[in-house]
Amino acid sequence: MSRFYDDRPLQPVPVINQTWSGRWTQEDWQSGIGILIEGNIRARSRHIITDSSKTKHRYYVLHMKVHHAHKRKFDSGGNEIEPNFSEKHKVSTGYLQSSYKVEAKGQSDRLSQPELNSLVTKPELIKLTEHQCPPGCVSVWIEEKSLEKIELGDGDHIRVKTSGDGPFIASFAKIDFVNVNVCNYAGGEAAGGSWTDKIMAVKAEQETKDEEDGAGADDNEWDD
């Protein structure tokens, strides 16, 4: 149950100490443009990675049941813009928006579950987390220091932005659907809400469209 509905304290997450042969370099798994992922936390694990230089790297790994995933998108100037959430959109054709037609919008940036898995899953890292990850979940990593100012618990609904096509979180938003709150964090600090606000607005619009005309991808592929 989400922390928004449950006032019991979070259960402590046991630390798993692991040794890494060679120097641990997070950037090795951060090539590509990155991914936007939305879903619920099904489990959490806490890892301390000690590399060959005896440096300790501390992470929480969030094992998520994914609802939606999209490729991040950037304009020609390198500024991040909202993805294309659907291959179709509705265009008003009547007086005072009394009627609509569905038109092609272009190729969707939405990722299927196999596509997401191929980008996020790194064999070397899966070996460290596979015993803690529930079936059907995707594991994303966040530095322990980034959670110093916010609690995340099993059941919480979050949206994350990855650093490149890999499992490391660049920023995230914790969603409270009861109070309609969005709390954005990047590196443990409060961040601007622009990217999440856009995602929420477009997602709400798209869900309404899907109900009316069946546009968009089939959500069944994300179900158990």
Secondary structure by P-SEA (a helix, b strand, c coil): cccccccccccbbbbbbbbbccccccccccccccbbbbbbbcbbbbbbbbccccbbbbbbbbbccccccccccccccccccccccccbbbbbccccccbbbbbbccccccccaaaaaaacccaaaaaaccccccccbbbbbbbcccccccccccccccccccccccccccbbbbbbcccbbbbbbcccccccaaaaaaaaaaaaaaaaaaaccccccccccccc
